[in-house]
Amino acid sequence: MADKKKQTKQSQIDYSHEVKVDKNIPRRYLWLGLGLLCTGLGFIGAFLPVMPTTVFVLLAAYFFARSSPKFYNWIMNHKVFGPFIRDWRAGLGIPLRAKILAVSMIVLTIGYSITVVPVLWVKILLLMIGLTLCTYLISRPTKKV
């Protein structure tokens, strides 16, 4: 068991050279906190169909790259989250399944919100946000499997 753990640690890639830690200590802690929050939301999104995973994981990697080489290496080498980030950075795009799920959830949640909100300008704002998000997601490259 110990040999297997040791092999796993040895096969990890060190991405520390990509980290640019913010010299401003309060801001560094803000980035770290946001990274941890996005990681948690991404983890929840992996299990709940109404929340995206990829967006939060990408944001977490961004925040960790400004705050913590340890957490950045952890997320880049994570067996579930790491491939999303590496594929995005390599220009391979977003998996088709993730795109379909994200657009479907945006349409369902924003569509529902528009029906229950009584204020016209809020409905228009929600519609614009939903259209912008869907357009952005659809326009991103789709990862070929």
N, C-alpha and C positions, 0 to 999 in steps of 0.2 A: 504494500500500500504506500509506504514512504517513497519507494522508487518511482511509482506512478506519479505521485505529487511532485517529485523533483523533476521528472521529465516534462510535466505540464509547465512548470515555472521556467524551465530552460527554453522551451519552444516559444515563449512569449517574445514579442518584438518590443524594443525600447523606443518609444516615441518622444522621449524627453527633449530631444533637440527641436521639436516642433512647438514646444511650450514657451510662451512669452509671458512670464509671471509679472503681473502689475506691481510696480514698486510702491504704489499707494496702498498701505496696509488695510484701511477700512474698505476701500474699493475691492481689494483682493478677497476679503471675507464676503463681500456682497456677491462677487462672481462665484465664489465657492458655494455660498448658500443657494444661489440661483441654479447652479449646476446640480446640487443635491436635490433641489425641488424638482427640476426637470427630469432627473433620473427617476425619482419616485413616480412622477406623472407618467413617464414612459413605461415604467414597470406596471403600473395600474392599467395603462392602455394596452399592454400585451394580453391582458385577461378580459378587459371590458370592451365590447364591440363599439361603444359610443365614444371612445377616446382614441386618438391617434398615438402611435408609438414612435414612428420615425421622426416626426417633427421635434418631439421632446428630447429624443436621444441626440439628434443633431445639435439642438440648443445646449444640451448638457455638455457635449464635447467642446463646443465653443467656449462655454463658461469655464470649464476645467482647464482649457488651454491657456487661460488668463490667470488661473489661480493655483493650480496644483498639478505638478508633474505626476504625482502618485495616482490621483484620481483620473487624470488624462490617460495614463498608461493602462489603468484598470478598465476604463470604458472602451478604449481602442482594442484591447485584447479580449474583451468579454465575448463569450461564445455566441450570444444572441444579439447583443447590441452592436458589437464591433463590425460585423459585416455590413450593416446599414451605413455606418459612417464611412468605412473604407470604400464601399461602392459609390457613395455620393461623391466623395473626394476624387475618385478615379474617373468620374464622369459617366458612370454606368447607369445612373438614374435611379428611379424609384420602381420597385416591383409592381407589376400590373395589378396584382391582388391588393396591394396596399393603396394604390391610387383609387381603385374601384371602391374599396371600403371607406377611404377618407372622403371621397366625393359623396358617396351615399349617406354617410353620417352627417356631413355638412348640410346636405339637402334636407334630410329628415329633421335635424335639430333646429336649423334656422327656419325651415318651413313651419314647423310646429310653433316656434317662438313668434313668428310673424302672425300666426292665427290667434294667439292669445294676448298679444300686446295691443292695448287699445289706442296708442298714440301713433298717428300717421307717420311723423318724421322718424320715429324709432323703427317702424316697419321698413321704411325706405332705407334707413341706415343698415339694418340687418340684411336686407336684400343685397345692398351694395357690397357689404362685407362678404357675404356668402358667394356672390358672383366673382369677386376678386380672388377669394381663396380657391374656388373651383377652377378658375381660369389659370391661376398660377400652377396648381397641381397638374392640370391636364397638359400645360405647356412644358413641363419638365420632361426630360428624357425618360423613356420607359426602359427598365432593365430587361434585357433579353435573357431568358432562362436557358 
